[in-house]
Amino acid sequence: MEDSFRFADELGPAKIIHVHEPGIGLKGILVVDNVATGPAIGGLRMAPDVSTEECSRLARAMTLKNAAAGLRHGGGKSVLFGDPRMPTAQKERLIRAFAHALRHETDYIFGPDMGTDETCMAWVKNEIGRAVGLPEAIGGIPLDEIGATGWGIAQATEVALRHCDFELAGARLAIQGFGAVGRHAARFLAAQGAVLVAAADSSGTLFNPKGIDVAALAALKEAGQRVIDYADGDKLDRDAVIDIDCDIWIPAARPDVIHEDNVHRLKTRLVIEGANIPFTAGAEKYLHEHGVLCLPDFIANAGGVICAAMEYAGASESAAFAAIAEKLRHNTEAVLKQAKDQGILPRTAALNLAQARVKEAMSYRRWSIF
């Protein structure tokens, strides 16, 4: 088992719990990182290759994201080992069993993430009563269906462009990961005049310098097909999306897709991090040194958790969208202004903002060290 304490620092994690039930093939991990601002909200990710390290890093990203967004929630994350495309009955059994095993961990509220969706959250809600991102029929705001995270990415992009030398109208857009986040980001940005020239999923990369019909591609994906099944465009390998010449590049898939060994291949002017921890620190530093603006994940992609938190508090869909726009636009401008004024990386400015809020909240707790 991995040494869990090597992930610890002054902010957390508060606890790491491993759940294992060999009889049904259940193996999962919960990391509650920090709950100074309130009970943690964080998604349940399902994939064959998850790990304690990935879960811990994602939990910390949620602590920072929720703090930066000014939510009354801390950060946590959970992961289940397994293929998310397994038969529905088997998937339901594993998720319900995992939720039941964590039924007493009231500092953590489940949400959807890669490999899980609103139906999965309905199972969790039924099992233990603590979940967000629920189906509309049981009081949820269907954040993946309406594109809450993508809406936030579009808001952040509009503000980030104030710090760039080009306009959104006519800007060439490439998206790595054309799923729930990527396709909605493309939809909202295309509505403002951006031109989608490349989209990638696990099957490959679709490239058309003349532009891709976002609605048609989204419909194809929703029907269970792949981006390379789209008729009009070149079909390239999965990682070829890194090499596409574009103005805006949005990673919306797995962690660490851009690192020190491939960051030099990017040909873009603005990166908006739609996924959690998609770039290594060294890759972000390289982009900064080469004049590419990179908006960090926990600032850019907070729309989903803002929507989830407002759902948990009983707010409406319209109120959630208004809050996402307000918070994302304000935080993007605050981070990029501090980065420019102080000559620091946008991530450093974002960390300054989020960590200050977490530490202030921790200062009021009984066992605070601050």
C-alpha positions, 0 to 999 in steps of 0.5 A: 500500500502506498505511504499515505503520509507522504501526501500530507502538509499543513492543509491536509489531508484530514483522512484517507480511507481505503475500502476493500471487499474482495467478495464483490470486487470492491476496491476504493479510496476516499480522501477528505483533504480539508473541511475548515470551510465546511463538509467536503464536496468532491466527485467519485471517479471510476477508472481501472488505474486510479491511485491514492496519489491521484485521489489525494491530488484531486482532493487538494484541487477540490479544497482549493477550488471550493475555497477560491469559489467562496463555497461553504465546503471543503475538499475531498475526492473518492475513487473506485477501481474498475471499468466505468463501462461495466454492466450497469447492474455490476456498477450499481452494486459497487457504487452502492457498496462503496457508499454504504461503507462510507455512510458514517463519513459525514464530512464528505458529500459525493458528486459525479466525476469521470466514469460516474454520472447523475444516475450513480449519484441517485444510487448514492443518495438512496443509499446514504442521503449525501450526494450532489449532481442528482437527476432533476426528478429527485431535486437535482440540477443536471450539471452535466446535461446543462453544462455547468462546468463548460459554462464556467469555462466559457466565462473564464475564457472571456475574461482571460482574453482581456489579457491576450492579444486576440478576440474570441470571435474567430479564435481557433479552439482545440479540446482534448477530451470531448466529454461532458465538460469539453463538449459544453465548453465548445458549445458555449464558446462556439456561440460566441464565435470561436471555431472548433478545429480539433477535438480528441477522445480516447479513440483519436483526434478529429481535425478540420482547420475549416471548423467542426460543427459542434452541435453535430459532433456533440450529438454523435458523442451523445449517441455513443460514438467516437469523435473519429466517427465524424464524417468531415475532417482528418482522423489522427491519433489521440495525442495529435491534439497536442500538436494542433495549431490553435489559439485556445487549447482546453484539456478536459480529460485526465491528469498530467496530460501535458508535462515536461516531455511534451509541453513544447509541442503545444502551439497555442496562445491561451490554455484554459484548464477544464480538467483537474490537474491536467498540467504538471507544474513544470509544464505550466512554468514552461508556458509562462516563460514562452508567453502562453497564458495558462489559467489554472484548473481550480479557477477555470473549471469550478462551475460544476462544483459551484452548481453542485453546492447550490443544488445542495443548498436548494437553489435553482438552475438559473441562480446556479448559472448566475453564481457561476458567471459571477464567481468565475469572472471575478476570480479569473480577473483577480488571479490574472491581474495579480499574476501580471502585477507581481510577475508571477505564474497564474497558478501562484496567484491562484494558490495565494487566493485559495490558500489564504481563504483556507488558512483563515477558516482553519484559524477559527477551528479548535485545533488550528495551528495558525 
